[in-house]
Amino acid sequence: MMAKRTTAGSGKIHLKWVRSAICTPVKHKLVVKGLGFTRLNQVIERPDNAAIRGMVAKIPHLVEIVQE
């Protein structure tokens, strides 16, 4: 049985959509939608886990991590 690992940053992460997804590949648009963004300059809160960090890593030119 695997032990549950916790990271120092296990909490919430605030993300802001800063650049339009127009003229981006379809995969990038799907990642933006998968994160839950609905409009530009929107700030959302998501759990700080590997899945969300991986999604953000795929589109670093479209979103930014807001320090709050």
C-alpha beads as a LAMMPS data file, in Angstrom:
LAMMPS data file: protein, C-alpha beads

68 atoms
67 bonds

1 atom types
1 bond types

-500.0 500.0 xlo xhi
-500.0 500.0 ylo yhi
-500.0 500.0 zlo zhi

Masses

1 110.0

Atoms # bond

1 1 1 0.000 0.000 0.000
2 1 1 1.340 3.407 -0.974
3 1 1 1.700 6.102 1.651
4 1 1 -0.036 9.375 0.855
5 1 1 2.499 12.070 0.126
6 1 1 1.806 15.666 0.983
7 1 1 3.664 18.593 -0.485
8 1 1 4.526 21.853 1.180
9 1 1 2.315 23.695 -1.304
10 1 1 -0.751 21.524 -0.833
11 1 1 -3.499 24.064 -0.594
12 1 1 -5.056 26.390 -3.112
13 1 1 -3.565 28.049 -6.170
14 1 1 -4.957 31.220 -7.768
15 1 1 -4.775 31.365 -11.554
16 1 1 -5.478 34.291 -13.881
17 1 1 -6.252 34.001 -17.590
18 1 1 -4.195 36.810 -19.148
19 1 1 -4.065 36.124 -22.886
20 1 1 -6.726 35.115 -25.368
21 1 1 -6.872 31.576 -26.700
22 1 1 -7.702 32.766 -30.218
23 1 1 -5.205 31.357 -32.753
24 1 1 -3.912 28.767 -30.302
25 1 1 -4.026 25.025 -30.942
26 1 1 -7.212 23.191 -30.007
27 1 1 -5.385 21.352 -27.215
28 1 1 -4.532 24.672 -25.545
29 1 1 -8.150 25.795 -25.762
30 1 1 -9.257 22.538 -24.137
31 1 1 -6.793 23.021 -21.278
32 1 1 -8.129 26.540 -20.646
33 1 1 -11.668 25.185 -20.615
34 1 1 -10.639 22.256 -18.428
35 1 1 -9.214 24.616 -15.830
36 1 1 -12.622 26.290 -15.654
37 1 1 -11.963 29.679 -17.218
38 1 1 -14.941 31.387 -18.859
39 1 1 -13.634 34.896 -19.604
40 1 1 -10.376 36.787 -19.983
41 1 1 -8.747 38.311 -16.857
42 1 1 -10.713 35.935 -14.659
43 1 1 -9.063 34.733 -11.445
44 1 1 -9.976 31.235 -10.271
45 1 1 -8.951 29.114 -7.317
46 1 1 -7.968 25.492 -7.814
47 1 1 -6.357 22.848 -5.591
48 1 1 -2.576 22.958 -5.735
49 1 1 -1.817 19.469 -7.025
50 1 1 0.227 17.866 -9.770
51 1 1 -2.684 17.677 -12.229
52 1 1 -3.424 21.408 -12.080
53 1 1 0.293 22.301 -12.145
54 1 1 0.677 20.126 -15.255
55 1 1 -2.203 21.871 -16.999
56 1 1 -0.699 25.265 -16.195
57 1 1 2.679 24.086 -17.482
58 1 1 1.087 23.323 -20.862
59 1 1 -0.169 26.903 -21.318
60 1 1 2.240 29.233 -19.451
61 1 1 1.824 31.894 -22.157
62 1 1 -1.940 32.138 -21.512
63 1 1 -2.242 32.000 -17.717
64 1 1 -0.301 33.223 -14.712
65 1 1 -0.179 32.206 -11.084
66 1 1 -1.399 35.004 -8.828
67 1 1 0.255 35.282 -5.419
68 1 1 -2.427 36.071 -2.829

Bonds

1 1 1 2
2 1 2 3
3 1 3 4
4 1 4 5
5 1 5 6
6 1 6 7
7 1 7 8
8 1 8 9
9 1 9 10
10 1 10 11
11 1 11 12
12 1 12 13
13 1 13 14
14 1 14 15
15 1 15 16
16 1 16 17
17 1 17 18
18 1 18 19
19 1 19 20
20 1 20 21
21 1 21 22
22 1 22 23
23 1 23 24
24 1 24 25
25 1 25 26
26 1 26 27
27 1 27 28
28 1 28 29
29 1 29 30
30 1 30 31
31 1 31 32
32 1 32 33
33 1 33 34
34 1 34 35
35 1 35 36
36 1 36 37
37 1 37 38
38 1 38 39
39 1 39 40
40 1 40 41
41 1 41 42
42 1 42 43
43 1 43 44
44 1 44 45
45 1 45 46
46 1 46 47
47 1 47 48
48 1 48 49
49 1 49 50
50 1 50 51
51 1 51 52
52 1 52 53
53 1 53 54
54 1 54 55
55 1 55 56
56 1 56 57
57 1 57 58
58 1 58 59
59 1 59 60
60 1 60 61
61 1 61 62
62 1 62 63
63 1 63 64
64 1 64 65
65 1 65 66
66 1 66 67
67 1 67 68
